[in-house]
Amino acid sequence: MKKILIPAIALAAASVAVPAMAQNYPQHRDDRGGRYEQNRGAVWQNISQRKYQLDRRIDQGERNGQLSRREATRLRNELNALVRLERTYMRGGLTTRERAELDRRYDRLSVQVRMERRDNDNRRR
């Protein structure tokens, strides 16, 4: 029984580890024309993921009265401008500097959405 059990456990462990090792990480070009891998700790979200999450938060804020229609429209316009900028950057390959700029702008827009939803100046009573 031990002769069968030990190889079976080893095979099960290997079958779990091998797909994790074979995971493909996308690569991007850096400022020098070389390639770099994604930051190992942070997850880079693509255009559609970040846009979807921010657009969803704006919609929820407008629906539940935390955002006025004017605030929601302004935030959506800023989001769409950011998406256009990211598409422009990606045409020639996303550099490290461009990626950092996009991260900063997405983060700033996320903070704006949070602040506008919490400012209580346009809540319906």
C-alpha positions as CSV (number, residue, x, y, z in Angstrom):
1,M,0.0,0.0,0.0
2,K,2.9,2.4,0.9
3,K,4.5,1.7,-2.5
4,I,1.4,3.0,-4.3
5,L,0.5,5.9,-1.9
6,I,3.9,7.7,-1.9
7,P,4.1,8.0,-5.7
8,A,0.4,9.0,-5.9
9,I,1.0,11.9,-3.4
10,A,4.1,13.0,-5.3
11,L,2.2,13.0,-8.6
12,A,-0.6,15.0,-7.1
13,A,1.8,17.6,-5.7
14,A,3.6,17.8,-9.0
15,S,0.3,18.2,-10.9
16,V,-0.6,21.2,-8.8
17,A,2.9,22.9,-8.9
18,V,3.5,22.6,-12.7
19,P,0.6,24.8,-14.0
20,A,1.6,27.5,-11.5
21,M,5.2,27.5,-12.7
22,A,4.1,27.7,-16.4
23,Q,2.0,30.8,-15.9
24,N,2.6,33.4,-18.6
25,Y,3.2,36.9,-17.4
26,P,2.9,39.6,-20.1
27,Q,5.9,41.7,-20.8
28,H,6.1,45.4,-21.7
29,R,8.8,47.6,-23.1
30,D,10.7,49.9,-20.8
31,D,12.2,53.3,-21.7
32,R,15.4,51.8,-23.1
33,G,13.5,49.6,-25.5
34,G,14.1,46.5,-23.4
35,R,11.4,44.4,-21.8
36,Y,10.3,44.3,-18.2
37,E,7.9,42.0,-16.4
38,Q,5.0,43.1,-14.2
39,N,5.7,44.1,-10.6
40,R,5.6,40.9,-8.7
41,G,3.6,42.4,-5.8
42,A,1.1,44.6,-7.6
43,V,-1.3,43.5,-10.3
44,W,-1.5,45.7,-13.3
45,Q,-5.1,45.9,-14.5
46,N,-5.8,46.5,-18.1
47,I,-8.0,49.3,-19.6
48,S,-11.2,47.4,-19.5
49,Q,-10.8,46.2,-15.8
50,R,-10.0,49.6,-14.4
51,K,-12.6,51.4,-16.5
52,Y,-15.3,48.9,-15.6
53,Q,-14.5,49.3,-11.9
54,L,-14.5,53.1,-11.9
55,D,-17.5,53.3,-14.2
56,R,-19.4,50.9,-11.9
57,R,-18.6,53.0,-8.8
58,I,-19.7,56.2,-10.7
59,D,-23.0,54.5,-11.7
60,Q,-23.6,53.2,-8.2
61,G,-23.0,56.7,-6.8
62,E,-25.4,58.3,-9.2
63,R,-28.0,55.6,-8.6
64,N,-28.0,55.9,-4.8
65,G,-27.8,59.7,-4.8
66,Q,-24.2,60.1,-3.7
67,L,-23.4,61.7,-7.0
68,S,-25.3,64.3,-8.9
69,R,-25.8,63.8,-12.7
70,R,-23.3,66.6,-13.3
71,E,-20.7,65.1,-11.0
72,A,-21.1,61.6,-12.6
73,T,-20.9,63.1,-16.1
74,R,-17.7,65.0,-15.2
75,L,-16.1,61.9,-13.7
76,R,-17.1,59.7,-16.7
77,N,-15.5,62.3,-19.1
78,E,-12.3,62.2,-17.1
79,L,-12.3,58.4,-17.2
80,N,-12.9,58.4,-20.9
81,A,-10.0,60.9,-21.4
82,L,-7.8,58.6,-19.4
83,V,-8.8,55.6,-21.5
84,R,-8.0,57.5,-24.7
85,L,-4.6,58.4,-23.3
86,E,-3.8,54.8,-22.3
87,R,-4.8,53.6,-25.8
88,T,-2.4,56.3,-27.3
89,Y,0.4,55.1,-25.1
90,M,-0.2,51.5,-26.0
91,R,0.2,52.1,-29.7
92,G,3.9,52.4,-29.5
93,G,4.3,50.0,-26.6
94,L,3.8,50.9,-22.9
95,T,7.0,52.2,-21.3
96,T,7.7,52.2,-17.6
97,R,7.3,55.9,-17.4
98,E,3.9,55.8,-19.2
99,R,2.7,53.0,-17.0
100,A,3.6,54.9,-13.9
101,E,1.8,58.0,-15.2
102,L,-1.3,56.0,-16.0
103,D,-1.2,54.3,-12.6
104,R,-1.0,57.8,-10.9
105,R,-3.8,59.1,-13.0
106,Y,-6.1,56.1,-12.4
107,D,-5.3,56.4,-8.7
108,R,-6.1,60.1,-8.6
109,L,-9.4,59.5,-10.5
110,S,-10.3,56.7,-8.0
111,V,-9.7,59.1,-5.1
112,Q,-11.9,61.8,-6.9
113,V,-14.7,59.3,-7.2
114,R,-14.4,58.3,-3.6
115,M,-14.3,62.0,-2.4
116,E,-17.3,63.0,-4.6
117,R,-19.4,60.1,-3.3
118,R,-18.6,61.0,0.3
119,D,-18.9,64.8,0.2
120,N,-22.7,64.8,0.9
121,D,-23.2,68.0,-1.1
122,N,-25.5,66.4,-3.7
123,R,-27.5,63.8,-1.8
124,R,-31.1,63.6,-2.4
125,R,-33.2,63.9,0.8
